[in-house]
Amino acid sequence: MPIWLGAQVGVFYSAITVVTLLVIASSSVHGFRFSVVDFLVGSFATLVILGWALGWVQWGHLVIVCWGWMIPYMGGRLMPSRVNPQWIYSCIATGALAASCLAIAEFLSGKNLFVLIKLNNNLYQAWHTLRYRGGELRVEGAFGQSIALSASLAMCSVFILVVCWPQWLKLLSLLILATAVGLTFSRIGMIVLLLTLVIGLLTLHREMLPAFRWKVAGFLAAGSLVGLPLLAEVFSAAGSEATGSAAYREEIFSLFDTASFLGLAKSWTASADGKIYYGTFQSIDSELVLTALRFGLIPVFLLIGAIICCVLTVMFKRATPAAVAVTGMIPAFATVALITQYATLAWFLAGLAVATYPRAVTTLGAGALALTTHTRPSTATTTAPLKVYGEEAPWLRS
């Protein structure tokens, strides 16, 4: 559902926030294990609250962290306490496939059904406008922005790799998803999609058969050969609009020099008509820079530390699909702001990555082995148990 669908009860509760709160309320803390990433994320939130109490952080920015970031993080962190992660992966993959089909239909029809859901609130005014590049509609679905849609679909692509679907269906789903990402005409979305799939193929050996990994690799190669020339024509037609967008992102990194250790940046100003500026910029399309300007360098370093922990799990073969999704998004964190449902999904997957991190040696029985290899249960019973996870990485022990 669109981000503007919700109700104002003190603060604005979007539909996706309400659903996440219900997930948290129905979850269990039994067996919950506090991790280093939990400490880093919790310290970040604590510093933001402290900064607000001292008058160094704005109320609106505090709401973004507490309602927009911490609620989905806790949702992802606790949801596996009630349901199997494979079920969560299937839901994410199914949702991504549905969103991709709607995006393609939007491009073919030239109409976005979600903008027809009109509400008299600021979020609708901010996100209902459709955008074009090189004369072509940039699809955005319910996400209010084509970049948010492309980044979200790119993150979800890894879950299509690991769900227990027939291989032909997974390849078809990847084709549909890649087409939808291409129709956003977002370069960062395409980069993240390619990076996420490559990392998944290289690290998720337990979840995919070698033959399937080769098929996906061939799909990526063929898709690049066919799709890139077509996309290049659109970017060429966009001319200075596309190149100016890239140059702008380079310029905003100079604002790092104005960031405080904790709290608002020195470059923050408010005009007489209520518009907010950081230096000469009113819009900051880099979450890394924006977080530093809103909350300070110390909170940013805490989040960077959490991301590094995620990268280390991938590097040392402790990867989970959610960890791959977060790792693949690193280029986007530096070039795209966390907006609309993209922010919710990114933080949900961060919590899910922590919750599904392998903590001990696990031996799968016949049924689990059948799921992992897509082998029939009758055949799997004669196979030796499969050792899945190794000893927990020492730097992530609590």
Secondary structure by P-SEA (a helix, b strand, c coil): ccccccccccccccaaaaaaaaaaaacccccccccaaaaaaaaaaaaaaaaaaaccccaaaaaaaacccaaaaaaaacccccccaaaaaaaaaaaaaaaaaaaaaaaaacccccccccccccccccccbbbbcccccccccccccaaaaaaaaaaaaaaaacccccaaaaaaaaaaaaaaaaaaccaaaaaaaaaaaaaaaacccccccaaaaaaaaaaaaaaaaccaaaaaaaaaaaaaaaaaaaaaaaaaccccccccccccccccccccccccccccccccccaaaaaaacccaaaaaaaaaaaaaaaaaaaaccccaaaaaaaaaaaaaaccccccaaaaaaaaaaaaaaaacccccccccaaaaaaaaccccccccccccccccccccccccc
